[in-house]
């Protein structure tokens, strides 16, 4: 039987990367920068490298980009994961929230190992090199909710804790190059039309769930 932690995880993790509470900023970023998260710069070179890694992993898994149906395309999907992971990492550092390698290993074991989590992460736009940090972020999110008083089996307490958590997350700003779209606090990255406004009917990038496929 799975622990209460594992049974509750799909409920709370669904909101980790849903974009709620993630700070938007329309200020320009410097040349060669895909995004900045707090003081952390994601270069276009790093993003391009992870996109290539992601595409190579798809090829190895014999999965086409069309099969994934990532609404906003691979680069934005990968960038969204990179932004979200880094924002939660910074939140954890500021607030003393730690997730050990043992906890990540235990999670992976309970979920069927990397052989099962890896493809689930890949389907959401997470390259293999980011998968462990993707899982770490989910566990940071869960621990943070508990620190803010959430009972992970009680949705009302989870929602109350989310308000407090995302209030803290607002202190870690996100800036995105217009090349990759517009950062929307509710949707993440959305395609940009002329004059810097989201294109009508544009879809947000697919959001990840480390508990998928369990």
N, C-alpha and C positions, 0 to 999 in steps of 0.2 A: 504494500500500500504506500502511496506517496504521502510525504509529510504535508502538514497544513501549509507550510511555506510553498511547496510546489503546487498544491492545489490552488492557492490564492494567486500565484504569480501571473497566470494568464490574465486575470482581472486587472491587476495593477499595472502590468507592463504595457498594456494596450495604450496607455496614455503617455508613456515615456517619451516617444518621439512624435506625438500627435501635434506638436507645435504649440500647444496651449502654454502661455506664459513665457515663451521664448521671446526675448526682446528683439524688435526690429529696429533697423537703422538705415536710413537712405543715404547717409554720407558716403562719398566716393572712397574707394580703396586705392592704394598705390598700384602702379603698374606691376604686373607679374603676380598679383595677389588674387586668388579666387574668393577668399573670405577671411575675415578676422573674427576671432571669438575671444572676447576680452583682450588679453595681450598676446594671444596665440595667433600667428599668421599661417594660413593655409595657402601655400604658393600654387600657382597654376601648374608648375612642374610636378609638385607632389600629387596634385589632383590627377593630372594626366597619367602619371605612373600608376596610381591606384585604379584608374579607369582601364588602363591596359591590362593590369593584373586581373581585374574583374572580368574583362572580356575573354582573357585567356582561360580563366576558370570556367566560364560558360562553355567554351569550346571543348575543354576536357570533359565536362559533364554532359556534352552533347545537348546543350540547351541553347536555343536561339533567343536573341533579344526580343523578338516578336512574341515568343511564348511567355516571357515574363510579364508583358503588358505593363511596363512602367510608364505611366501616363506622360511624364515630362522628359523621358529619355534617360539614358544611362548616366551621362555626366552629372546632371542635377540630382539624380537619385543617390549616386555615390557621394556627392558633396554634402547632401543633407545628412547622411550618416556621419560623415566626418565632423560636421558642425555640432550635431547633437552629442556625439561622444565627447568632444572636447569641452562643451559647455558643462556637461555633468561632471567631467573630471575636475574642472576648476571649482565648481560648487563643492565637490567632495573635499578638495584640498582646503578650501576656506572654512569649512564647517566640521572638519575632523571626521568625515565619514570614510571608512576604509573597507575595502573588500580584498581579502587575501587570495593568493593563488589557490590555496586549498579550497576556499569557498567556491571559486570558479570551477575547479576540478570536480568538486562534489556536485555542483549544478549540472555540469556536462555529463557526469556519470548517470545521474538520476534521469536525465533527458535522453539518454541513449548514445552519448558520446559525440565527438566532433563529426563523426560520419553522418549523424542525423541533424545536428544543429547547423553544420556547415552549409548544406544545401538549403535549409530554411533561411539562413542569413543571406545566402547568395540570391535567393528569390526576391529579397527586399532591397538589393543594391549594395550589399556589404561585401567587399572583397575579402578573400581569405585572411590576409594579414591583419584585418580589423575585427575579426570575428570574436576573439577573446575579449577585446575591449568593448565590443557591442554587448556581450554578456555581462561584463563588469558594470557597464552603465545601467543595465536593468536591475542589477543587485544594489547599486548605489541608490537608484530611485526607490526601490522597496525599503531599504534601510532609512532613507530620508523621510519617507512617509511615516514610518514607525516612530522616528524621533519627533515628528510633529503630531503624534497622538493617534495615528491610524491603526485600527484593527483591520487587517487585510481581508477579513471575511465579512466586514460591515461596510457597505458602499457609502453610507452617509459619512462615516468617520474618514474614509478614504478621500472623499470629495472635500471635506473640511481641511484635511492635511494638504491636499493639492493646492488649495488657495494659499496656504502659508508657504509651501515649497516654491511655487511659481512666483510668489512675491519676492522671495530671495533670489530666484533665478534672474529676475529683472535687472539685477545689479551686474550681470555679465552680458554686455551688449554684443550683438551680432551684426556685422557689416558684410554685405555680399556684393561682388562685382556685378554690374548690370549685364555683363556677358552671360551670366548664368541665371538671370531672372531677378525677381523681386522677393525679398524676404517678408513673408506674411506671418504674424504671430500665431495665427490659428491653423494655417495650412503648411507652413514651411516654405519651400521654394516654389514659386509659381512663374509661369512664362510671362515675360514682360512685353507689352505692346509699345507703341510709340509714346514719347513723353513720359516714360517711366511708370506707366500705369499697367496693372495686370491685364493681360489680354482677355477680352470677354469670353467666358466659357472655358478658360484655361483650367487645367487640372493640377492639383498639387502632386508632388512626388510621392511615391509609395512609402508608407511608414513601416518600420520594422517591428517585429515582435519576437524577441529571443525565445519565447516559449512556444513558438509555432512549431507544429509538427510533432508535438510530444504525444 
